């Protein structure tokens, strides 16, 4: 059966689903996205897209319509964000992706995919999460605009191996169909990633802490919310670390809380799996290590606001300490210190700017 016959049932006159609406708005608002190319030449489009992703075969499915290929890009630490569209229907055959995952969210139009043994339609109500191992072929309809998140397979594999303490685990293969409107936490993280990546590019700084946090949060959300073939291993039992190990990790976090600490790095401090680390904190502290780290960073933000230099902004301080959701940061700050970040900044003699 040809891919082009797998037409998803979509009411094209209906309002866009929340995910497509919010991600499209966030992408358009990012002034730091850059155009990689705009071309009607098939060879040019194929070569430019291959530079970002991988070699593939690109075949226009219509000789009457101009290809009008266009691609924008925004760097996001170890992840990359792209927006890709073609002015004509095209068949795209990369085969197995091998070195990376793709989360593809149609902002407009639709596509048909064959991913391993599964064939399905992707549209503004259904994204696709493509894993490295299965064979892949796609048919994009004219007017299909896809926002694409690229995640290195090595990053994912390193995470699951550290979580389980199993150095031979393979990279997981996910169920490829994702209704983002059913995963609001993942949608929030993607919108935040676009925003923070844009701020980092504008400031010409790495923004290492908030970008690193968002990358791990997105990965953790995918592994916990989307079905995959390593669920049994990730949820199996594991002995918690003893109290002495918990104290060593706590001391390390106090000394390094301003750095881009990951669950892997904290587990490596005492040489255990990430899962054992989390179980130890849950048993002996009643809190996750990342939640405790968040409290330490909240105190660091408070100290910075108390001693703010002229022109310092609440947003700058929040991002420096890894808080990318400014509304949640203000709520947690108020609960912890009995005043808002603006009030602390005002008390330090600064203008209470928040953006």
Buried (B, 14 or more C-beta within 10 A) or exposed (E): EEBEEBEBEBEEEEEBBBBBBBBBEBBEEBEBBEEBBBBEEBEBBBBBBEEBBBEBEBEBBEEEBEBBBBBBBBBBBBBBBBBBBBBBBBBBBBEBBEEBBBBBBBBBBBBBBBBBEEBBBBBBBBBBBBBBBBEBBBBBBBBBBBBBBBBBBEBBBBBBBBBBBBEEBEBBBBEBBBEBBEBEEBBBBBBBBBBBBBBBBEEEEEBEBBBBBBBBBBBBBBBEEBEBBBEEBBEEEBEBBEEEBBEEBBEBBEEBBBEBBBBBBBBBBBEBBBBBBBBBBEEBBEEBBBEBBBBBBBBBBBEBBEEBEEEBBBBBBBBBBBBBBBEEBBEBBEEEBEBBBBBBBBEBEBEBEEE
